[in-house]
Each structure stands twice: as C-alpha cells, then as structure tokens.
Amino acid sequence: MQYTSTYESPLGEILLAADDVGLTGLWFDQEKYYALNLASEHEPRETPAILEAKRWLDVYFTGQEPDFLPPLHMLGTPFQKDVWQILLTIPYGQTTTYGEIARRLAQQRGLARMSAQAVGGAVGHNEISVIIPCHRVVGTNGSLTGYAGGIAKKMYLLKLEGGYEVRFFVPKHSTAP
C-alpha cells in the first residue's frame, strides 16, 4: 500500500508518496511525470517516511544541507536505480554532467562506455526529485535541460544550494517543461 501527503514548498505544492519501506515519490505539482508510479490505490497518511521527508524539506528549503536522508524506496529498473544511487553522491551545491554519470556507471559495470542519453532518461524519470538530486545534473556545455519539474525550478534549486554557475544556460530546445 502507498500513502500520500502534500508539502507546501517555496516552489509550490509537492506530493509525497511512501510505502512501508520508505519514500517512493516526491513530485512538484504539474511536473512532466507527476505521480507516474503512484499506485492507483493509495490513501492519505503521515507515515514515518513522509514525516522524515517533510523534515528534510524543511531544512533544505531554508538553504541548509540536510545531514540525514529519509528512508527511500526507489521503484525502477536496476539501471535506473544504479543511476539514482550515483545522483545521491553528488555533493550539495555542486553539479555533474550526464556524461560523467555515464562514465562512472560504465566503470562500475566494467564496460568501455555507457550512453549519456540512457543516463539522461533515467535521471529524468527519478521519482524522488530534490532528495535524489537530479537537479544537480547539467549538460557538458552547461545547458540546463532534462528536469521534469521544469527549468525554472532547477535554477531555483541550484541557486538555493549555491551551485548555480554563470556558464549555465537554458537551451532553445529542452526536454524539460
């Protein structure tokens, strides 16, 4: 069973979802893949995982780095989960590229190379945004693309963390809304 609750952030309403294992979703209202893997049968409830996620968000949105993670339950393919685990290692206030994640994943798997586009697809389908920091991934050339929550939210989050760089730009054709 999944449980849901909402959180009012400076960027608008966030829907949180959890099961008995941990947080399964964190979506901004109107984002590209809003509640994509939310079970059709779910009920509103403040579970321990949701309460911890709200506490994490309270700290985060004051501009501080939370020193804890709520319990997470990533629902996805093994490839997606591997990419999301790498996202969790990107330090607060810093960014990396899709290509760098692809290189790290290829190295972990003993492969010569990995597709940055495949990594981008997994990053874009991260169900637990903000906490699993997909907003910290940018194009090699500094393009701010691929954030399902929207480019404006990605810029806000990077600025909040002090990780926004002058070289970043919004591409004319973006995969994000």
Secondary structure, 3 states (H helix, E strand, C coil): CEEEEEEEECCEEEEEEECCCCEEEEEECCCCCCCCCCCCCEEECCCHHHHHHHHHHHHHCCCCCCCCCCCECCCCCHHHHHHHHHHCCCCCCCCEEHHHHHHHHHHHHCCCCCCHHHHHHHHHCCCECCCCCHHHEECCCCECCCCCCCHHHHHHHHHHHCCCCCCCECCCCCCCC
